[in-house]
Each structure stands twice: as structure tokens, then as C-alpha cells.
Amino acid sequence: MSAGDPTSPDHRTVLNYWHGGLSQVPDEVWRHPGLEVLLLPDNALTRLPARIRTLAALHTLDLGHNRLRAVPDEIGDLPALSRFLYLHDNDLTELPASLGRLSRLGYLNVGENRLTALPGTLGAMSGLVELRAQHNRLTRLPETIGSLGALRELWLRGNRLDDLPAGVGALTALREIELRENAFTAVPEALRGLPSLRRVDLRGNRVRQLPAWLAELPSLEKLDLRWNDTHVPDDLLRTLEDQGCVVLR
């Protein structure tokens, strides 16, 4: 736990219950209405109380590596949640639409769950800089993802995706996209023209051909095609390498 006694009724701003053997959120948490950071990773939590909405000053919430089966709608009632929200490695099958109200949140990790879709309200999370949804069961992404104008990193490894929505083409700040271990048979057309894209990871897919427009990506530095059976035309390879792009195959 954090330094000092977390049970004392003071104005503590950080509480750390990492690896505490907890099956529920400690009552002590609710004694600190000014709490800014709540760390509860690597426990045995199965639910998050609706009372979470009372922590109006919270900017970081870590619930990773638990057994959560659902996230309450009240998660969207945290006006200060602007830095980190970790929900990875739980038993989640869906996310509440109320996440869209977290318009200031910069980092969201929902990886290692059993999600088959992300809510359409995702596009309202305009502050997102990094989104991690790796190792789920996603077969598609919401078209509204194109509204995430600040998004720089998108991690989608280990899903069931075979294409990306056209809205991804509006992610002008996107620098890295990880599409490893999905079901892509081609480089997604939605990536065409992205001005800031530096790294594309397509390892472990079924990509056979490369489109010529890859050479038009002005910032591309790394294209990872390992564990595919991809034909890379010599002229395209030379062009990419001459432009400073490392092609791994």
C-alpha cells in the first residue's frame, strides 16, 4: 500500500493496493473523496461498485489483472479521469457506452479480455493518445474511431480482424499501429495517406501482396511482415528502403 496508513480519514491522493489479495474494493477507499490515483491491480476483484462515481478527483485508475466481469456505467461519471485507465486482463465481454463520457482520458488499456466489439461511443473519447485492445475477440472496430484525432498508438494484436474501417484514415496523428496475429490478407486500405504513420506491424497474418501506395506514406520507418507469405516487389522494396523504411519479412 502507499506510504502511511490508508485507513486514516485524511486527504490522501494516492492509494496502492497492488497484489493485495482483495476480492472487493476496500471500504477505506471511500474515505478519501479527494483521491487522485487508485491502484488495484493483480487482485481478485469481480466487481467495481457504482460508488466509484464519488471519486470525482480521480485521474488514474488501475484495475488490471483482476476478475471483473463488467464495468459499471458510473465509470463515465469520473470527470477528472484524464491520465490512465487500466482494465486489461479481466473477464470482460463488453464495455459500457458511458466510456464515451471520458473525453479527457489519454490512455485506455482493455487488452486481454473477451471483447467482441468496442462501443460506438469510443469516438467521443477525444483525448485518447493510446488505445490498447490486444488479445480480445474483436472482428471489427467502430467507424467512430476516426474521431480520435489525438490518437498516436493503436494496439490490436491477437484479435480476429480482417479489415479496418474507413474512419481509421482520419487518424492523422497515428504513429504506430499493431495488427499482429489477426486475419488480414492485405494491408488495410484505411492506412493509405496517414501522414504521421511510422510503424506498421502485420506479423503473423496472411498478407500476400503489398500495395504500391505504401511508398506514399511520408513518415513510414518500419514495416514488419514477418510470419506472412508476402511477395514484396523489388522496386517497392528499394523505394521504401531509399526513403528510410526498414522492411522486415
N, C-alpha and C positions, 0 to 999 in steps of 0.2 A: 504494500500500500504506500501512499505518498507519505512524506515526512510528517511526523506528528500523529495525533490521534484523529482518524477520520470520523470518529463518533462524536467528537466535541461539537457543540452547536455554534460554530464560528462562521466566518465568511470564506471558507476555503474555496479556492478557484480550481484546484486540480485534485481529483481522486483517482487512484490507480489500484484496481483490484485484479490485475493480471494474474492468471493462473491461481485463482483463489479457491477453487473447488466449489464455486457458488452454483446453486440451482435456481436462484432468483435474485433480482436486484436488491441489494441491501437497503433496509429502511433508512439507514444513515444518509443515503444519497439525498433524500427529500428534505433533509435538514439544512441543505446548502443551496438556497434559491439563486445565489449568485455564481453557481458552479459554471466554469467555462470549459473544462476538459474532463470527460468521464471515460475512463478506460476499463473495459470489462472483457478483454479478450481471453480466450483459452479457459473458458469455464464450462458449465453445463446448463446454461440458460435455455429455457424452452419458450419463454415469452418475454415481451417487453411491455410493461404496464402503460396504459394510456396516460398515466400520470407523468410520463416523460415530458408532456407539453408544458409542465410547470417550470422546467429548467430554461427559462427564457434567455439566459445569458450564454448558453452552451454553444461553443463554436467548433468543438471537436468531440465526436462520439465514436468509440471503437467497440464494436460488438462481434468482431471476427472470431472464428474458431469456437462457436457455440453450437447449440442445437435448436435455434429459432426456427419455428415452422411458419411464422407470419410476422409481419411488421405492422403495427397499428397505424391507422390513418393519422393519429396525432403526431406522427413523426414530421408531418408537414407544418406543424404549429410551432416550430423552433426558429424564430426569426433571425437569431444570431448564428445559426449553423452555417458557417461560411468557409471553414477550412477542410476538415476531413470527416467523412462518414464511411466507416468500415462495416460491411455486412457479409463479408466473404466467409466461406467455409461454414455454412449453416445448412438448414434443410428447407430453404425457401423454394416454393414453386411459383410464386408470383410476388410482385411488388405493388404497393398501393399507389393509386393515381396521385395521392397527396404529395408524393415526392416532388411533383412539378412545382409545388409552392416554395421549394428550397432554391430560390433563384440566385442566392448568393454563394451557394456551395461550390467549392473549387475542385474537390476530389471525391469521387464516389467509386467504391470497390464492392461489387456484388458478385465477384467470381466464386467458383467452387460451390455452386448451389444446384438446383434442379429447375432453373427458369427456362421456360419455352418461349417467352416473349418479354420484351421490356415495355413499360406503359407508354402510350402515346403522349402523355404529359411530359415525357422526358425532354421534349423540345423547349419547355418553359424554363429549364434549369440553365439559364443563360450564362451563369458564372462558371460552369464546368470547364476546367482546363484539362483534366484527366479522367477518363472513364474506363474502368476495368470490369469486364463481364466475361472473363475467361472461364473455360471449363463449366459450361452450362449445357443446355439443350436447345439453344436458340436456332431457329430455322430462318428467321428474318429479323430485320431491325425496323423500327417505326420510321416512316418517312419524315416525321418531325425532327429527327436527329439533325437534319440540315439547318435547324435554327440555332445550333450550339456554336455560335460564331467565335467563341473564345477557345474552343476545344483544340488542344495540341497533341494529345496522345489518346489512342483508342486501341484497347487490348481485347481481342476476341478469340484468342486461341482455344482450341478444343471445343468447338460448337458444331452445328450441323448446317452452317451457312453455305450456300452455293452462289449467292449474288449479294450485292449491296444496293440499297435503294438509291434512286437518283439524287435524293436530298444530300447524300454524302458529298456530292460535287459542290455544295455550297460551303463546305468546311474550309475556308480559305486560310485558317490559322493552323490546320492539321499538319503536324510534323512527322508523326510516327503512327503506323497502323500495323497491328499484328493480327494476321489472318491464318496463322499456322494451325495445321491439323483441323481443317474444315473439309468442305466438299466442293471447292472451287475447281472448275475445269478451264477457267480462263481468268485473266486479270480483270477485275471488275471495271467496267466502263465508267463507273461513277468516280473513279480516281483520276480520270483524264482532266488535265488542266489545273490540278490543285497546285497553287503557286508555292506553298511552303513545305510540301511533302518531301521529307529527306530519307525516310526509311520505310520500306515495304517488306514485310515478312510473310512469305507464302509457303513456307516449308510444309512438307507433308500433305500436299493437296494432290490434284490430278490435272495440273495445268500442262497443256501440250504445246501451245503456241503463245508467242508474245506479240502484242500489238505494236505497230511502229510508233504510235503516239507516246510510248514510254520515253522516247528521246526528247519529247517536248516538255517534260516535267523539269522546270528550271532549277529546282533545288535538290533533285534526287541524288543521294550519296550512296545508298546501299539497297540492292535488290536481292533478296535471299530466296532462291528457288530450289534449295536442296530437298531431296526426297520427293521430287516430282520427276516426270519423264518429259522434260521440256526441251523443245527444239529452239535454240537461240541462233537466229541468223547471224552470220559473221559480220555483216555490215552494221546491224543494230548493235551487236556487242562492241564493235570498235567505236561506234558513235557514243555509246554510253560511257565507255571507259575513257574516251577522249574528253568527255565532259566531267570526269572525276567521279563517276559512279562505279562502285565495286559490285560486280555481279557474282554471286555465289551459286553454284549449281553442282 
